[in-house]
Amino acid sequence: MGSCFAQTIGQKMSDAKFDILINPFGTIFHPHNLADLLDHALFNDPLDEDGILETDGLFLHYSTHSNVVGKSAQELKENYQTRLKLTKTYLEEGSHLILTLGTAWIYELESFGRVANCHKQPQKLFKKSLSSLEEMEMGLCHVLENFSRVYPNLKIILTVSPVRHIKDGIPENQLSKSMLRVLCANLERRMESVSYFPAYEIMMDELRDYRFYKSDRIHPTEEAENYIWEKWRSSVFSPETQAKVTEIQKVQLELAHRPFNPESASHQKFLQNLLAKLERLNGEFDFSREIHMVKARY
């Protein structure tokens, strides 16, 4: 859960056949908003109706991203509740909770409180401020300590997003990221279940060149994402898991192969070999969709 970088690494894990839930409430940047949603998932709290807004015929909520949506307030509440229950299921059955923190700047709406997404409403409605380190630490620590009691085997990995929020201003972004880094260090020191992965530091120190940024000078390029992914693999996965991920990634590359002549004997042989690999892996992971795709190419 967390920023758009959580989506990037989460998708790579999903492609490698990890059983993973990625950003069930959409992209969430601030520790407060993440803490609130995790707390609601733990206690199965109903959606606060004061945060519902209607725009262009759709109903959204200030505590979630715009992909949590409904054509009516009731449909929105049902959608939210479904995601809440799914989150709790993954917390109960999962081994790790991975949180990617994006910014320490928060927006507040007088009639509701702190918001995760302004949903393109007029800027004058919101008050923007920099959250204090103590406040962020207290909020996130409270939730994570509850998790450690309820889910004693759950490991928590924190990371700071390498995506820069330069719309806040370059000095303001650096201040924000610095506070998030100290927040992670404090939580790691306080809680045995918490560890830290240095995605932000890898981007800033090892990939410190604009060629590793997309044209917006904000988001990492695919090359940079893959570099951090390899660091993530070597840091977090066991040797056995790394070997399995490498095997799965090779199969995924073969699945993406587009032949010059699909009807050639060589390509049919290639498909037979690929199908055999998929059926073997299907005993450990769900490759049913990929098996269907390969059979359809015959």
Residue frames relative to the residue before (quaternion, step in Angstrom):
aa qw qx qy qz dx dy dz
M 1.0000 0.0000 0.0000 0.0000 0.00 0.00 0.00
G 0.5259 0.6470 -0.4615 0.3032 3.53 -1.19 0.56
S 0.8348 -0.2015 0.1643 0.4852 3.53 -1.14 -0.76
C 0.7252 -0.4193 0.3086 0.4506 3.56 -1.33 -0.01
F 0.5731 0.5743 -0.3949 0.4311 3.61 1.17 -0.37
A 0.5709 0.5653 -0.3741 0.4633 3.59 1.18 -0.54
Q 0.6278 0.5316 -0.3214 0.4690 3.56 1.08 -0.78
T 0.6539 0.5355 -0.3105 0.4351 3.59 0.95 -0.89
I 0.7249 0.4103 -0.2434 0.4969 3.59 0.74 -1.05
G 0.6116 0.5593 -0.3415 0.4432 3.57 1.06 -0.74
Q 0.6625 0.5023 -0.3097 0.4613 3.58 0.96 -0.84
K 0.6290 0.5197 -0.3377 0.4693 3.58 1.04 -0.70
M 0.6417 0.5019 -0.3235 0.4814 3.59 1.05 -0.71
S 0.6342 0.5262 -0.3222 0.4659 3.57 1.03 -0.78
D 0.6450 0.5182 -0.3113 0.4675 3.58 1.00 -0.85
A 0.6838 0.4558 -0.2689 0.5023 3.56 1.20 -0.62
K 0.5500 -0.6795 0.3403 0.3463 3.57 1.37 0.38
F 0.3256 0.6864 -0.5646 0.3227 3.57 1.05 0.73
D 0.4000 -0.6641 0.5700 0.2723 3.56 -1.14 0.65
I 0.1817 0.8199 -0.4943 0.2244 3.55 0.03 1.33
L 0.2343 -0.7259 0.6297 0.1473 3.54 -1.18 0.71
I 0.1386 -0.8270 0.5443 0.0262 3.57 -0.59 1.18
N 0.8560 -0.1646 0.0906 0.4816 3.56 -0.80 1.09
P 0.0392 -0.8486 0.5274 0.0170 3.62 0.58 1.09
F 0.7363 0.3495 -0.2190 0.5365 3.62 1.19 -0.46
G 0.6172 -0.5462 0.3339 0.4575 3.56 1.27 0.35
T 0.7352 -0.4017 0.3058 0.4524 3.55 -1.33 -0.13
I 0.0033 0.7851 -0.6159 0.0652 3.55 -0.74 1.16
F 0.2573 -0.8373 0.4723 0.0982 3.58 -0.59 1.16
H 0.7797 0.4020 -0.1821 0.4443 3.58 0.88 -0.93
P 0.5791 -0.6086 0.4162 0.3480 3.63 -0.99 0.77
H 0.6189 0.5501 -0.3539 0.4349 3.61 1.00 -0.76
N 0.6879 0.4887 -0.2843 0.4552 3.56 0.86 -0.97
L 0.6293 0.5178 -0.3243 0.4803 3.56 1.05 -0.75
A 0.6557 0.5151 -0.3091 0.4574 3.58 0.93 -0.93
D 0.6449 0.5283 -0.3216 0.4490 3.58 0.95 -0.87
L 0.6900 0.4842 -0.2836 0.4572 3.59 0.85 -0.98
L 0.6508 0.5064 -0.3134 0.4710 3.58 0.99 -0.81
D 0.6307 0.5233 -0.3225 0.4737 3.56 1.06 -0.76
H 0.6478 0.5089 -0.3131 0.4725 3.59 0.97 -0.84
A 0.6426 0.5210 -0.3251 0.4582 3.60 1.02 -0.77
L 0.6453 0.5354 -0.3184 0.4421 3.57 0.97 -0.87
F 0.7963 0.2972 -0.1344 0.5094 3.58 0.91 -0.94
N 0.3961 -0.7488 0.4550 0.2746 3.60 1.34 0.14
D 0.1606 0.8215 -0.5270 0.1468 3.57 0.93 0.93
P 0.4816 -0.6473 0.4958 0.3213 3.62 -1.07 0.64
L 0.6076 -0.5584 0.4203 0.3772 3.56 -1.23 0.44
D 0.4248 -0.6896 0.5294 0.2525 3.57 -0.92 0.96
E 0.3517 -0.7877 0.4685 0.1905 3.58 -0.35 1.25
D 0.5489 0.6191 -0.4014 0.3928 3.62 1.19 -0.37
G 0.6992 0.4790 -0.2698 0.4571 3.60 1.20 -0.47
I 0.5005 0.6530 -0.4292 0.3727 3.58 1.28 0.08
L 0.0250 0.7776 -0.6283 0.0052 3.56 -1.05 0.79
E 0.2987 -0.7310 0.5866 0.1799 3.54 -1.22 0.57
T 0.1124 0.7798 -0.6084 0.0958 3.55 -0.90 0.96
D 0.8464 -0.0118 -0.0497 0.5300 3.56 -0.84 1.05
G 0.7212 -0.4728 0.2440 0.4436 3.56 0.97 0.87
L 0.6637 0.4523 -0.3063 0.5109 3.58 1.28 0.17
F 0.3289 -0.7388 0.5595 0.1817 3.55 -1.19 0.65
L 0.0615 -0.7936 0.6045 -0.0333 3.54 -0.84 1.14
H 0.2646 -0.7508 0.5743 0.1908 3.55 -1.31 0.06
Y 0.5306 -0.6759 0.4218 0.2892 3.55 -0.99 0.86
S 0.6608 0.5129 -0.3216 0.4436 3.62 1.17 -0.29
T 0.7530 0.3287 -0.1831 0.5398 3.59 1.28 -0.16
H 0.6205 -0.5200 0.4389 0.3899 3.53 -1.38 0.16
S 0.6483 -0.5576 0.3662 0.3670 3.58 -1.25 0.37
N 0.5841 0.5599 -0.4086 0.4223 3.63 1.16 -0.07
V 0.5795 0.4544 -0.3934 0.5503 3.58 1.32 0.15
V 0.1996 0.8140 -0.4841 0.2514 3.54 0.05 1.36
G 0.0512 -0.7846 0.6158 0.0501 3.55 -1.27 0.38
K 0.4942 -0.6409 0.4939 0.3179 3.57 -1.23 0.43
S 0.7452 0.1460 -0.1388 0.6356 3.54 1.37 -0.03
A 0.6505 -0.4986 0.3792 0.4296 3.57 -1.24 0.27
Q 0.6430 0.5310 -0.3227 0.4477 3.57 1.01 -0.78
E 0.6560 0.5008 -0.3115 0.4711 3.58 0.98 -0.84
L 0.6116 0.5388 -0.3413 0.4681 3.58 1.07 -0.71
K 0.6686 0.5032 -0.2986 0.4589 3.59 0.88 -0.95
E 0.6538 0.5053 -0.3092 0.4708 3.58 1.01 -0.79
N 0.6302 0.5286 -0.3198 0.4702 3.58 1.04 -0.83
Y 0.6539 0.5117 -0.2977 0.4711 3.56 0.94 -0.94
Q 0.6781 0.5034 -0.2988 0.4444 3.58 0.85 -0.96
T 0.6142 0.5435 -0.3365 0.4628 3.58 1.08 -0.73
R 0.6816 0.4761 -0.2838 0.4778 3.57 0.93 -0.91
L 0.6092 0.5574 -0.3403 0.4499 3.56 1.10 -0.72
K 0.6818 0.4842 -0.2819 0.4704 3.57 0.89 -0.96
L 0.6389 0.5216 -0.3253 0.4625 3.58 1.01 -0.80
T 0.6252 0.5340 -0.3279 0.4652 3.58 1.03 -0.80
K 0.6722 0.4938 -0.3017 0.4619 3.57 0.88 -0.90
T 0.6151 0.5459 -0.3426 0.4541 3.59 1.04 -0.75
Y 0.6810 0.4768 -0.2883 0.4752 3.58 0.94 -0.89
L 0.6195 0.5256 -0.3446 0.4704 3.59 1.09 -0.61
E 0.6699 0.5073 -0.2898 0.4581 3.56 1.01 -0.83
E 0.7922 0.3397 -0.1434 0.4863 3.56 0.94 -0.95
G 0.6306 0.5895 -0.3247 0.3866 3.59 1.19 -0.47
S 0.4762 -0.6713 0.4990 0.2713 3.53 -1.34 0.27
H 0.8147 0.1490 -0.0389 0.5591 3.59 1.09 -0.70
L 0.1594 -0.7147 0.6707 0.1182 3.51 -1.30 0.61
I 0.0885 -0.8097 0.5801 0.0006 3.57 -0.60 1.17
L 0.0552 -0.8141 0.5777 -0.0214 3.58 -0.61 1.17
T 0.1242 -0.7824 0.6085 0.0471 3.57 -0.84 1.05
L 0.2132 -0.8086 0.5418 0.0847 3.58 -0.44 1.25
G 0.2582 -0.8253 0.4913 0.1044 3.58 -0.79 1.03
T 0.8187 -0.0715 0.1042 0.5602 3.58 0.86 -0.91
A 0.3686 -0.6995 0.5652 0.2352 3.54 -1.28 0.47
W 0.5353 0.5958 -0.4160 0.4305 3.60 1.29 0.01
I 0.0895 -0.8116 0.5773 -0.0014 3.56 -0.86 1.01
Y 0.2607 -0.7377 0.6013 0.1620 3.55 -1.21 0.63
E 0.1053 -0.7954 0.5957 0.0391 3.56 -1.00 0.86
L 0.2319 -0.7396 0.6216 0.1133 3.51 -1.16 0.83
E 0.5187 -0.6902 0.3990 0.3087 3.58 -0.64 1.10
S 0.7278 0.4470 -0.2443 0.4592 3.59 0.95 -0.85
F 0.7761 0.3251 -0.1691 0.5133 3.60 1.24 -0.22
G 0.4908 -0.6144 0.4762 0.3936 3.57 0.87 -0.95
R 0.7857 -0.3041 0.2158 0.4935 3.58 -1.18 -0.47
V 0.2094 -0.7933 0.5675 0.0697 3.53 -0.98 0.96
A 0.4161 -0.6931 0.5332 0.2492 3.55 -1.20 0.61
N 0.7923 0.0515 0.0022 0.6079 3.56 1.16 -0.61
C 0.3755 -0.7529 0.5007 0.2034 3.59 -0.84 0.98
H 0.2814 -0.8137 0.4707 0.1927 3.59 1.35 -0.14
K 0.6413 -0.5868 0.3081 0.3867 3.57 1.00 0.96
Q 0.3646 0.7061 -0.5171 0.3179 3.58 1.13 0.65
P 0.6857 -0.4978 0.3159 0.4269 3.65 -1.16 0.47
Q 0.5473 -0.6595 0.4193 0.2995 3.55 -0.89 1.02
K 0.6190 0.5875 -0.3427 0.3928 3.58 1.07 -0.72
L 0.5848 0.5945 -0.3696 0.4099 3.61 1.23 -0.34
F 0.7537 0.4111 -0.1771 0.4812 3.56 1.18 -0.61
K 0.2772 -0.7112 0.6202 0.1810 3.50 -1.27 0.59
K 0.1850 -0.7914 0.5770 0.0800 3.57 -0.74 1.08
S 0.1128 0.7935 -0.5905 0.0949 3.57 -0.92 0.91
L 0.4613 -0.6435 0.5350 0.2948 3.53 -1.32 0.36
S 0.3799 -0.7392 0.5095 0.2227 3.58 -0.59 1.12
S 0.4688 -0.6636 0.4984 0.3026 3.57 -1.07 0.67
L 0.6088 -0.5653 0.4159 0.3699 3.55 -1.16 0.61
E 0.6553 0.5296 -0.3134 0.4381 3.57 0.93 -0.92
E 0.6622 0.5144 -0.2994 0.4553 3.57 0.96 -0.90
M 0.6654 0.4922 -0.3050 0.4711 3.60 0.92 -0.87
E 0.6597 0.5146 -0.3096 0.4518 3.56 0.95 -0.89
M 0.6561 0.5164 -0.3131 0.4526 3.56 0.93 -0.87
G 0.6836 0.5056 -0.2876 0.4410 3.59 0.91 -0.93
L 0.7215 0.4305 -0.2546 0.4788 3.57 0.82 -0.98
C 0.6325 0.5409 -0.3328 0.4433 3.58 1.01 -0.79
H 0.6129 0.5615 -0.3426 0.4378 3.58 1.00 -0.83
V 0.6977 0.4673 -0.2684 0.4720 3.58 0.87 -1.00
L 0.6993 0.4795 -0.2847 0.4473 3.59 0.83 -0.95
E 0.6239 0.5160 -0.3439 0.4756 3.58 1.09 -0.58
N 0.6003 0.5334 -0.3482 0.4836 3.59 1.11 -0.64
F 0.6412 0.5255 -0.3155 0.4617 3.56 0.99 -0.88
S 0.6561 0.5265 -0.3160 0.4387 3.58 0.94 -0.88
R 0.6575 0.4887 -0.3104 0.4823 3.56 1.13 -0.61
V 0.7233 0.4348 -0.2440 0.4777 3.58 0.91 -0.93
Y 0.7805 0.1672 -0.0713 0.5981 3.59 1.05 -0.84
P 0.1226 -0.8666 0.4776 0.0764 3.62 0.49 1.17
N 0.6948 0.4657 -0.2829 0.4695 3.62 1.15 -0.44
L 0.5053 0.6696 -0.4129 0.3548 3.59 1.28 -0.12
K 0.2141 -0.7589 0.6052 0.1100 3.56 -0.84 1.05
I 0.1978 -0.7883 0.5770 0.0813 3.58 -0.99 0.88
I 0.0853 -0.7848 0.6135 0.0224 3.56 -0.79 1.08
L 0.1524 -0.7855 0.5970 0.0585 3.56 -0.80 1.08
T 0.0639 0.7732 -0.6307 0.0169 3.54 -1.17 0.59
V 0.3625 -0.6963 0.5727 0.2363 3.57 -1.23 0.48
S 0.4875 -0.6934 0.4491 0.2827 3.55 -0.77 1.02
P 0.3846 -0.7270 0.5177 0.2356 3.60 -0.94 0.85
V 0.5034 0.6311 -0.4318 0.4023 3.60 1.29 -0.02
R 0.3135 -0.7834 0.5132 0.1569 3.56 -0.65 1.14
H 0.2717 -0.7469 0.5872 0.1532 3.57 -1.04 0.84
I 0.0350 0.8633 -0.5025 0.0307 3.56 0.62 1.13
K 0.4839 0.6332 -0.4602 0.3912 3.62 1.21 -0.03
D 0.5962 0.5422 -0.3532 0.4752 3.57 1.24 -0.42
G 0.5649 -0.5152 0.4090 0.4982 3.55 1.24 -0.60
I 0.5618 -0.6343 0.4093 0.3385 3.59 -0.99 0.78
P 0.6742 0.4532 -0.3209 0.4869 3.66 0.83 -0.79
E 0.6479 0.5312 -0.3141 0.4466 3.57 1.02 -0.83
N 0.6296 0.5192 -0.3285 0.4756 3.58 1.06 -0.74
Q 0.6716 0.5042 -0.3021 0.4511 3.56 0.90 -0.92
L 0.6233 0.5258 -0.3277 0.4771 3.58 1.06 -0.77
S 0.6534 0.5264 -0.2992 0.4544 3.56 0.95 -0.95
K 0.6826 0.4780 -0.2901 0.4706 3.59 0.84 -0.98
S 0.6256 0.5430 -0.3395 0.4456 3.59 1.02 -0.77
M 0.6563 0.5050 -0.3093 0.4676 3.57 0.98 -0.84
L 0.6473 0.5122 -0.3228 0.4631 3.58 0.98 -0.79
R 0.6385 0.5247 -0.3300 0.4561 3.58 1.03 -0.77
V 0.6512 0.4869 -0.3141 0.4902 3.60 0.98 -0.78
L 0.6004 0.5618 -0.3483 0.4501 3.58 1.05 -0.76
C 0.6673 0.4966 -0.2972 0.4688 3.58 0.89 -0.94
A 0.6524 0.5175 -0.3144 0.4558 3.59 0.96 -0.87
N 0.6580 0.5107 -0.3089 0.4590 3.58 0.97 -0.85
L 0.6706 0.4878 -0.3001 0.4716 3.59 0.96 -0.85
E 0.6277 0.5301 -0.3305 0.4644 3.57 1.05 -0.77
R 0.6654 0.5034 -0.2949 0.4657 3.56 1.04 -0.79
R 0.7065 0.4845 -0.2576 0.4469 3.57 1.03 -0.82
M 0.8105 0.2626 -0.0877 0.5162 3.58 1.03 -0.83
E 0.4548 -0.7100 0.4770 0.2482 3.54 -0.79 1.04
S 0.6767 0.5218 -0.2894 0.4313 3.59 1.08 -0.71
V 0.6585 0.5306 -0.2902 0.4479 3.60 1.28 -0.31
S 0.0197 0.7609 -0.6485 0.0063 3.56 -1.09 0.83
Y 0.3438 -0.7486 0.5394 0.1745 3.56 -1.29 0.33
F 0.1450 -0.7584 0.6290 0.0900 3.55 -1.11 0.81
P 0.3563 -0.8096 0.4349 0.1689 3.63 -0.60 1.14
A 0.0002 -0.8274 0.5608 -0.0279 3.62 0.61 1.08
Y 0.6629 0.5143 -0.3078 0.4487 3.59 0.91 -0.91
E 0.6757 0.4992 -0.2954 0.4549 3.57 0.93 -0.91
I 0.6146 0.5403 -0.3484 0.4572 3.59 1.04 -0.74
M 0.6730 0.4970 -0.2928 0.4630 3.57 0.95 -0.92
M 0.7219 0.4644 -0.2485 0.4488 3.57 0.89 -0.96
D 0.7963 0.3442 -0.1507 0.4740 3.60 0.93 -0.89
E 0.7462 0.3711 -0.2253 0.5047 3.60 0.93 -0.81
L 0.7727 0.2749 -0.1447 0.5536 3.59 1.09 -0.67
R 0.2603 0.8222 -0.4731 0.1800 3.58 1.08 0.71
D 0.5219 0.5646 -0.4569 0.4473 3.52 0.46 1.28
Y 0.5252 -0.6743 0.4177 0.3084 3.59 -0.93 0.86
R 0.5301 0.6133 -0.4339 0.3932 3.61 1.17 -0.16
F 0.6555 0.4887 -0.3119 0.4839 3.59 1.25 -0.28
Y 0.6255 0.4746 -0.3488 0.5117 3.57 1.30 0.30
K 0.5140 -0.6022 0.5091 0.3376 3.53 -1.21 0.55
S 0.7417 -0.4439 0.2611 0.4298 3.57 -1.27 0.20
D 0.6243 0.5458 -0.3528 0.4336 3.62 1.15 -0.39
R 0.3621 -0.7591 0.4598 0.2850 3.61 1.36 -0.12
I 0.5978 0.5517 -0.3491 0.4652 3.58 1.22 0.52
H 0.7962 0.2990 -0.1391 0.5073 3.56 0.72 -1.09
P 0.5180 -0.6350 0.4704 0.3274 3.61 -1.02 0.75
T 0.4976 -0.6266 0.5052 0.3234 3.57 -1.16 0.61
E 0.6838 -0.4524 0.3641 0.4418 3.56 -1.31 0.14
E 0.6160 0.5465 -0.3444 0.4508 3.60 1.05 -0.74
A 0.6706 0.4882 -0.2947 0.4745 3.58 0.95 -0.88
E 0.6316 0.5307 -0.3276 0.4606 3.57 1.00 -0.82
N 0.6675 0.4955 -0.2985 0.4689 3.57 0.96 -0.88
Y 0.6157 0.5447 -0.3406 0.4564 3.59 1.07 -0.72
I 0.6815 0.4663 -0.2824 0.4882 3.58 0.91 -0.95
W 0.6024 0.5581 -0.3461 0.4536 3.58 1.08 -0.70
E 0.6565 0.4961 -0.3151 0.4729 3.59 0.95 -0.82
K 0.6310 0.5119 -0.3277 0.4820 3.58 1.06 -0.73
W 0.6232 0.5388 -0.3206 0.4675 3.56 1.05 -0.82
R 0.6489 0.5296 -0.3128 0.4479 3.57 0.90 -0.94
S 0.7247 0.4479 -0.2542 0.4577 3.57 0.77 -1.03
S 0.6748 0.5037 -0.2873 0.4565 3.57 1.16 -0.59
V 0.8062 0.3421 -0.1306 0.4647 3.56 0.88 -1.01
F 0.7206 0.4530 -0.2575 0.4575 3.61 0.99 -0.80
S 0.4941 -0.6134 0.5238 0.3244 3.55 -1.20 0.58
P 0.6583 -0.4992 0.3605 0.4329 3.64 -1.16 0.34
E 0.6417 0.5232 -0.3282 0.4547 3.60 0.99 -0.77
T 0.6613 0.4946 -0.3030 0.4757 3.58 0.99 -0.85
Q 0.6240 0.5408 -0.3398 0.4502 3.60 0.99 -0.78
A 0.6546 0.5113 -0.3104 0.4623 3.57 0.96 -0.89
K 0.6647 0.4988 -0.3040 0.4658 3.58 0.98 -0.84
V 0.6358 0.5214 -0.3264 0.4662 3.59 1.00 -0.80
T 0.6302 0.5278 -0.3313 0.4632 3.61 0.98 -0.81
E 0.6481 0.5173 -0.3102 0.4649 3.58 0.96 -0.87
I 0.6750 0.4888 -0.2930 0.4686 3.58 0.92 -0.92
Q 0.6490 0.5203 -0.3252 0.4497 3.59 0.95 -0.80
K 0.6189 0.5312 -0.3427 0.4663 3.61 1.06 -0.70
V 0.6508 0.5020 -0.3104 0.4777 3.56 1.00 -0.82
Q 0.6321 0.5319 -0.3305 0.4565 3.59 1.03 -0.78
L 0.6319 0.5181 -0.3299 0.4727 3.59 1.06 -0.72
E 0.6440 0.5124 -0.3161 0.4720 3.57 1.02 -0.78
L 0.6276 0.5336 -0.3320 0.4595 3.57 1.06 -0.72
A 0.6841 0.4863 -0.2747 0.4691 3.58 1.11 -0.70
H 0.4804 0.6927 -0.4264 0.3279 3.59 1.27 -0.23
R 0.1220 -0.7795 0.6119 0.0556 3.58 -0.97 0.90
P 0.3015 -0.8053 0.4843 0.1613 3.61 -0.39 1.20
F 0.5656 -0.5712 0.4726 0.3614 3.53 -1.29 0.43
N 0.7876 0.0653 -0.0169 0.6124 3.58 1.04 -0.86
P 0.2983 -0.8015 0.4903 0.1680 3.62 -0.13 1.26
E 0.7068 0.4701 -0.2671 0.4562 3.62 1.13 -0.54
S 0.4498 0.7028 -0.4517 0.3158 3.59 1.23 -0.01
A 0.6057 -0.5718 0.4130 0.3682 3.56 -1.19 0.59
S 0.6349 0.5413 -0.3347 0.4380 3.59 1.02 -0.76
H 0.6746 0.4806 -0.3077 0.4682 3.56 0.97 -0.79
Q 0.6195 0.5311 -0.3479 0.4617 3.59 1.03 -0.69
K 0.6296 0.5134 -0.3238 0.4850 3.57 1.07 -0.73
F 0.6163 0.5460 -0.3272 0.4637 3.57 1.04 -0.83
L 0.6709 0.4963 -0.2957 0.4649 3.59 0.94 -0.90
Q 0.6226 0.5385 -0.3376 0.4565 3.59 1.03 -0.75
N 0.6697 0.4912 -0.2938 0.4732 3.57 0.93 -0.90
L 0.6489 0.5166 -0.3114 0.4638 3.55 1.01 -0.86
L 0.6414 0.5260 -0.3223 0.4561 3.57 0.98 -0.84
A 0.6344 0.5308 -0.3281 0.4563 3.59 1.00 -0.80
K 0.6433 0.5129 -0.3175 0.4715 3.61 1.01 -0.82
L 0.6668 0.5104 -0.3009 0.4520 3.57 0.93 -0.92
E 0.6697 0.4975 -0.3049 0.4594 3.58 0.92 -0.86
R 0.6256 0.5183 -0.3370 0.4758 3.58 1.11 -0.64
L 0.6914 0.4679 -0.2728 0.4782 3.59 0.92 -0.92
N 0.5847 0.6155 -0.3638 0.3834 3.57 1.14 -0.61
G 0.5545 0.5995 -0.3907 0.4248 3.56 1.25 -0.27
E 0.7383 0.3667 -0.2075 0.5266 3.59 1.21 -0.55
F 0.8007 0.1538 -0.0390 0.5777 3.56 1.04 -0.83
D 0.5338 -0.6262 0.4604 0.3330 3.56 -1.24 0.38
F 0.0736 0.7882 -0.6018 0.1061 3.54 -0.33 1.32
S 0.2589 0.8098 -0.4969 0.1740 3.60 1.20 0.43
R 0.6511 0.5115 -0.3237 0.4579 3.60 0.97 -0.81
E 0.6724 0.4924 -0.2958 0.4668 3.58 0.95 -0.88
I 0.6184 0.5354 -0.3395 0.4643 3.59 1.03 -0.73
H 0.6388 0.5152 -0.3166 0.4757 3.57 0.99 -0.83
M 0.6410 0.5314 -0.3252 0.4484 3.61 0.97 -0.85
V 0.6822 0.4838 -0.2949 0.4622 3.60 0.88 -0.93
K 0.6461 0.5163 -0.3252 0.4586 3.60 0.94 -0.82
A 0.6454 0.5321 -0.3192 0.4455 3.58 1.07 -0.72
R 0.6407 0.5370 -0.3260 0.4415 3.61 1.22 -0.37
Y 0.5089 0.6531 -0.4307 0.3591 3.57 1.19 -0.29
